[in-house]
């Protein structure tokens, strides 16, 4: 492997306490010859001293903008709005390839600066399976919050906690509950099923076979729904606004773990804004009542467990950064998205020019 310099950045979102590289794995990288610079962060679940002890360099929060040009900036969630031109290679969840809000603006920043987005969502093996993901803990926490809210015991604002504490809350109260997990065989679905088991709930489990010809009346007959499906191709939505107005609807609590809001591939196009730690649930129908939970950084509520698992999966890929195929596939996906954006914008320019010419002809 050629010499690699990784730059672990501070996360600007105040509720983000996770890290893609934990101190124990940082030591492994350093001992393998990787230079690892870690920014100070007041909220990261692991203290900066633990990284120093692992042999990492320390830098001020936000200093990645002036990092050496060959440094690879590693993070999790969104970048700050500045600088306008991104010159480095960035590893994080960009949410930029499915026409999400802000996606085009982010891609333009990479095009302007000549940098590269290596989106962790598209770090996959040859069969398209993701190599590093927070899915299990997202599903676990989504189901946990949904059950607690449905029982009237969810406390807001949310705060980071431990699995032991959450499990104790889940197990403290039992009762009949008709719950449905869609995407039950995936990472997130498995996490959701484990949490429901702790709560004493035996859920209905749907996956590909059940969603090919989805039975909406059967879906609406459940009291609680956990959606963990993330699709990369258009499919019919699982629920529409019209479905929510069905008079016989028993569904009262919906947790959308995927939070693909704003994307044309969203399987639950029934809301347009996510919820957050301060207001984790929002009522989207009054009669009968239906509450939505749609938090896009659920695993940060268990930052230590989630970070340890994710780092263990990511670090082997970082050790093969210049060699392995997954990073090349990430770069190919970026180029496809950028070419599509440029073509779309060029088409818009042509269309505007043609309209202008028509106007000049009429004026003549």
C-alpha positions in Angstrom: 0.0 0.0 0.0 1.3 3.5 -0.8 1.6 5.9 2.1 -1.8 6.9 3.3 -2.7 9.9 5.3 -6.2 9.8 6.9 -7.7 12.9 8.5 -10.6 12.1 11.0 -12.7 15.2 11.1 -15.0 16.6 13.9 -18.7 16.2 13.2 -20.5 19.6 13.1 -23.9 18.1 14.0 -24.2 18.6 17.8 -26.1 15.3 18.3 -23.5 13.3 16.4 -21.2 11.5 18.9 -20.2 8.5 16.8 -16.9 8.1 15.0 -16.0 5.9 12.0 -12.6 5.0 13.6 -12.3 4.1 17.3 -9.0 4.5 19.2 -8.2 0.7 19.2 -8.6 0.6 15.4 -6.7 3.9 15.1 -3.7 2.1 16.7 -4.0 -0.7 14.2 -3.9 1.8 11.3 -0.9 3.6 12.8 1.0 0.4 13.4 0.3 -0.5 9.7 2.1 2.6 8.5 -0.9 4.9 8.1 -0.6 8.5 9.2 -3.8 9.4 11.1 -4.6 12.9 12.1 -7.6 13.3 14.4 -9.4 16.5 15.0 -10.4 17.5 18.5 -14.1 17.1 19.1 -16.1 18.1 22.2 -18.8 15.5 21.5 -17.1 12.5 20.1 -17.7 9.5 22.4 -14.0 8.7 22.6 -11.7 11.4 24.1 -8.8 12.9 22.0 -6.3 11.5 24.6 -7.2 8.0 23.5 -6.2 8.8 20.0 -3.0 10.4 21.1 -2.1 7.3 23.0 -2.7 5.3 19.9 -0.1 7.3 18.0 -2.3 9.7 16.2 -1.6 13.3 15.4 -4.0 15.9 16.8 -5.5 18.9 15.0 -8.1 21.5 15.8 -11.8 20.9 14.9 -12.5 22.0 11.3 -8.9 22.2 10.2 -9.4 19.6 7.5 -9.9 22.4 5.0 -6.2 23.1 5.2 -5.1 19.5 5.4 -2.3 18.3 3.0 -3.8 17.8 -0.5 -3.2 14.1 -0.4 -5.0 13.6 2.9 -8.2 11.6 2.8 -10.8 13.3 5.1 -12.9 10.7 7.0 -16.2 11.5 8.7 -19.8 10.4 8.9 -22.5 13.0 8.4 -22.8 16.2 6.3 -20.0 18.7 5.7 -20.3 22.3 6.7 -21.5 24.7 3.9 -18.0 26.1 3.4 -15.7 25.9 1.5 -17.5 26.1 -1.8 -14.8 24.1 -3.5 -13.9 20.7 -2.1 -10.4 19.7 -3.1 -9.8 16.6 -0.9 -11.0 13.1 -1.2 -13.8 12.7 1.4 -15.1 9.5 3.0 -18.6 9.9 4.5 -22.3 9.4 4.0 -23.0 12.0 1.3 -26.6 11.2 0.4 -26.0 12.7 -3.0 -27.0 10.1 -5.6 -30.7 9.8 -5.3 -31.7 13.4 -5.9 -32.0 14.2 -2.2 -32.3 17.8 -1.1 -28.9 19.5 -1.4 -27.4 16.6 -3.4 -26.7 18.6 -6.5 -25.1 21.4 -4.5 -22.7 19.0 -2.8 -21.7 17.4 -6.1 -21.0 20.8 -7.6 -18.6 21.6 -4.7 -16.6 18.5 -5.6 -16.7 19.3 -9.3 -15.5 22.9 -8.6 -12.6 21.8 -6.4 -11.6 18.6 -8.1 -12.0 16.5 -4.9 -13.9 13.2 -4.6 -16.7 11.9 -2.6 -16.2 8.2 -1.6 -19.7 7.6 -0.2 -19.8 5.0 2.5 -23.3 4.0 1.4 -21.8 2.8 -1.8 -18.7 1.0 -0.3 -19.8 -2.4 -1.5 -18.4 -5.8 -2.4 -18.7 -7.3 -5.9 -22.3 -8.5 -5.2 -23.4 -5.0 -4.0 -23.4 -5.8 -0.3 -22.4 -2.9 1.9 -19.1 -3.5 3.7 -19.5 -1.0 6.6 -22.9 0.0 7.9 -24.7 1.2 11.0 -27.8 -0.7 10.0 -28.2 -3.1 12.9 -28.1 -0.3 15.5 -30.4 1.9 13.4 -33.0 -0.8 13.4 -32.5 -1.7 17.0 -32.9 2.0 18.1 -35.8 2.7 15.7 -37.8 -0.2 17.1 -36.9 0.7 20.6 -38.1 4.3 20.3 -41.2 3.2 18.5 -42.2 0.7 21.3 -41.4 3.2 24.0 -43.4 6.0 22.2 -46.3 3.6 21.6 -46.4 2.8 25.3 -46.2 6.4 26.2 -42.9 6.1 28.0 -40.5 7.8 25.5 -38.8 10.7 27.2 -37.7 13.8 25.2 -35.3 15.2 24.4 -33.4 12.0 23.6 -29.9 11.5 25.0 -27.1 9.1 24.3 -27.3 6.1 26.6 -26.2 2.5 27.0 -27.7 -0.7 25.6 -28.2 -2.0 29.1 -30.3 1.0 30.1 -32.4 0.8 26.9 -33.0 -2.9 27.3 -34.1 -2.4 30.9 -36.7 0.2 29.7 -37.9 -2.1 26.9 -38.3 -5.1 29.2 -40.0 -3.2 32.1 -43.4 -3.3 30.5 -45.1 -6.1 28.5 -48.3 -6.2 26.6 -49.9 -7.3 23.3 -48.7 -5.2 20.3 -49.2 -6.0 16.6 -45.9 -4.9 15.1 -44.6 -5.2 11.5 -41.0 -5.0 10.4 -40.5 -4.4 6.6 -37.0 -5.4 5.4 -36.8 -7.9 8.2 -34.0 -10.0 6.8 -31.5 -7.1 6.4 -29.1 -5.6 9.0 -31.6 -3.0 10.1 -34.5 -5.5 10.2 -32.5 -7.8 12.3 -31.7 -5.1 14.8 -35.4 -4.1 14.9 -36.4 -7.7 15.5 -33.9 -8.1 18.4 -35.2 -4.9 20.1 -38.8 -6.1 19.7 -37.9 -9.4 21.2 -36.5 -7.6 24.3 -39.8 -5.8 24.5 -41.6 -9.1 24.4 -43.1 -8.5 21.0 -43.2 -11.1 18.3 -43.4 -9.0 15.0 -44.7 -9.9 11.6 -41.7 -10.0 9.3 -41.9 -8.9 5.7 -39.0 -8.8 3.2 -38.7 -9.0 -0.6 -41.3 -11.7 -1.2 -44.0 -9.8 0.8 -43.3 -6.4 -0.7 -43.4 -7.5 -4.4 -47.2 -7.4 -4.1 -47.7 -5.5 -0.9 -50.9 -6.1 1.1 -51.7 -2.6 2.3 -54.8 -3.6 4.3 -52.6 -6.1 6.2 -50.0 -3.5 6.8 -52.6 -1.0 8.1 -53.9 -3.7 10.5 -50.7 -3.5 12.5 -50.4 -1.0 15.3 -46.7 -0.4 14.9 -44.6 -0.3 11.7 -40.8 -0.3 11.4 -39.5 0.4 7.9 -35.9 -0.6 7.2 -36.0 -0.8 3.4 -33.5 1.3 1.4 -34.0 0.8 -2.3 -31.8 1.9 -5.2 -34.5 1.5 -7.9 -38.0 2.8 -8.2 -40.7 0.6 -6.6 -44.3 1.3 -5.6 -44.5 3.1 -2.2 -45.5 1.1 0.8 -47.9 3.8 2.0 -49.5 6.9 0.5 -51.5 9.8 2.0 -54.6 8.1 0.8 -53.8 4.9 2.7 -53.4 6.9 5.9 -57.0 8.2 5.5 -58.5 4.7 5.5 -61.1 4.6 8.2 -60.2 1.1 9.4 -56.5 1.9 9.9 -55.1 0.5 13.1 -51.6 1.8 12.5 -50.7 4.2 15.3 -46.9 4.4 15.4 -44.6 4.5 12.4 -40.8 4.5 12.6 -39.0 5.1 9.2 -35.5 3.9 10.0 -34.4 4.6 6.4 -35.3 8.3 6.4 -35.0 8.6 2.6 -37.1 11.8 2.7 -36.9 14.0 -0.4 -35.7 11.2 -2.6 -37.9 10.0 -5.5 -37.0 6.5 -4.4 -38.6 7.0 -1.0 -40.9 4.1 -0.1 -42.8 6.2 2.4 -43.6 9.5 0.7 -46.0 10.5 3.4 -43.9 13.1 5.1 -41.4 15.8 4.0 -39.3 16.5 7.1 -37.5 14.2 9.6 -37.9 14.3 13.3 -35.1 14.9 15.8 -33.8 14.3 19.3 -35.7 17.3 20.7 -39.0 16.2 19.1 -38.5 12.5 18.2 -42.2 11.9 17.3 -44.6 14.0 15.2 -48.3 13.5 14.7 -49.1 13.2 11.0 -52.7 12.2 11.3 -55.3 13.0 14.0 -58.2 10.7 13.4 -57.2 8.1 14.2 -53.9 9.3 15.6 -50.7 8.3 13.8 -47.3 9.4 15.0 -44.1 9.3 13.0 -40.5 8.8 14.1 -37.9 9.6 11.4 -34.5 10.3 12.9 -31.6 10.2 10.5 -28.8 9.5 13.1 -30.4 6.9 15.3 -27.2 5.0 16.0 -25.7 8.0 17.7 -28.0 7.3 20.6 -25.7 4.3 21.3 -22.5 6.0 20.1 -20.0 3.6 21.6 -21.5 0.3 20.5 -22.3 1.7 17.1 -18.9 3.2 16.5 -17.0 0.0 17.6 -19.0 -2.2 15.2 -18.7 0.3 12.3 -15.0 0.9 12.8 -14.3 -2.9 12.9 -15.8 -3.2 9.4 -14.4 0.0 7.9 -10.7 -0.3 9.0 -9.9 -3.4 6.9 -11.2 -1.4 3.9 -9.0 1.6 4.8 -6.0 -0.7 5.1 -6.7 -1.6 1.4 -7.5 1.9 0.4 -5.3 2.1 -2.7 -5.7 -1.5 -3.7 -9.1 -2.9 -3.1 -12.0 -2.7 -5.6 -14.6 -1.2 -3.3 -13.0 2.2 -3.3 -12.8 2.1 -7.1 -16.5 1.3 -7.2 -17.2 4.3 -4.9 -15.3 6.6 -7.4 -17.1 5.2 -10.4 -20.4 5.9 -8.7 -19.3 9.5 -8.1 -18.3 10.0 -11.7 -21.7 8.6 -12.9 -23.5 11.0 -10.6 -21.4 14.0 -11.7 -21.8 13.2 -15.4 -25.6 12.9 -15.0 -25.7 16.2 -13.2 -23.6 18.0 -15.9 -25.7 16.5 -18.6 -28.9 17.5 -16.9 -27.7 21.1 -16.3 -26.4 21.3 -19.9 -29.8 20.2 -21.1 -31.4 23.0 -19.0 -29.0 25.5 -20.5 -29.9 24.4 -24.0 -33.6 24.5 -23.2 -33.3 28.1 -21.9 -31.3 29.1 -24.9 -33.9 27.7 -27.3 -36.6 29.6 -25.4 -34.6 32.8 -25.7 -34.2 32.3 -29.4 -38.0 31.8 -29.8 -38.6 35.0 -27.9 -36.2 36.9 -30.1 -37.9 35.5 -33.2 -41.3 36.7 -31.9 -39.9 40.1 -31.1 -38.5 40.3 -34.7 
